[in-house]
């Protein structure tokens, strides 16, 4: 019987990056509902969301998670520091996005 076992590094990366990117996506959707695309700090994301490409943005989030997990899986044994940096950047990017969204939700911009 063949079983698939996910390495601990990949599981931790998937959990961390997935949670951070999901929190960014969830707060982004809430931001769009309450304030529209003008509240989004990233002009590329605002343009895509304003063009009705929200699904594409959410797919891109999932692809970022898959890319980071893939890089960590491929490099964690030979390049553990680089894999750690990639995982950390994936988590940081998601948390930064979620934090900026929450700050706008708590204190809407004046424009």
Secondary structure, 3 states (H helix, E strand, C coil): CCCCCCCHHHHHHHHHHHHHHHHHHHHHHHHHHHHCHHHCCCHHHHHHHHCCCHHHHHHHHHHHHHHHHHHHHHHCCCCHHHHHHHHHHHHHHHHHHHHHHHHHHHCCCCC
